[in-house]
Amino acid sequence: MTTITTPIFTGVAAHIAKYADAVAVSGGGTQIFVSGTPGLREDGTPPEDFTDEARQCWANVEDALGKAGAKLTDIVYMRQWLTSRDNVSTYLAVSKEMIHHQPAGMLSIIDGLVWPNLRVEVEVTAILPG
């Protein structure tokens, strides 16, 4: 039987809409689903520099995972969205700084995110052993 735990809130999602930053699901190991997470700072604003925005994005993902008892190394799947091809190499360099294993994943270039000034968003699935 699958049990969904209390949603995990880091404060990032609250700046955008009413949804959890992550949700942990237990049963045969705990699955953690981190919502699409932009590079917003605690005050709800994105950094001006794209490198800083990408780092903040991953810091926000790491924070959500940490509140669920997980680490970046527990990620099994990543979904990553950028709003410009011009940022791909910079984003991949930041991603390499943060992710040292090889989870499954996808990277897409899209026309825009929920706010026009956001340039990157990451959503991950992590699993903690049972």
C-alpha positions, 0 to 999 in steps of 0.5 A, a space after each residue: 500500500 502506498 502512503 503519501 506523506 505530508 507535502 514538503 514546503 521550502 517556500 519557493 512554490 508559494 511564490 508562484 502558486 499553491 502546490 508543494 515543493 516536494 512530496 514524499 511517497 512511502 512503500 518499498 522505499 520512499 519516493 520523493 517528487 520535487 515540483 518544478 523548481 525555479 531559481 528563486 531566492 528566499 525573497 521570491 526574486 530570481 538572480 540577475 546572472 543566469 549562473 547564479 539563477 541555475 545554482 539557486 535552482 539546484 540549491 532549492 531542489 537540494 533544500 526540498 530533498 533535504 527536508 524529505 531526508 534525501 540528498 542530491 545523490 538520491 535523485 533517480 530522474 531529472 526534468 530540466 527546462 531552459 528558456 534559451 539555447 544560449 544558456 545550455 552550456 552554462 546550465 550544464 556546467 552548473 548541473 555538473 557541479 551539483 550532480 555527480 552521479 548519472 540519474 535519468 533525465 531530460 533537458 528541454 528548451 521551451 518558450 517560457 516559464 510561469 514568470 517571463 523573467 525565469 530562465 530555468 526550472 528543475 523537477 526531480 524524483 528521488 528514492 530513499 531505500 526502504 
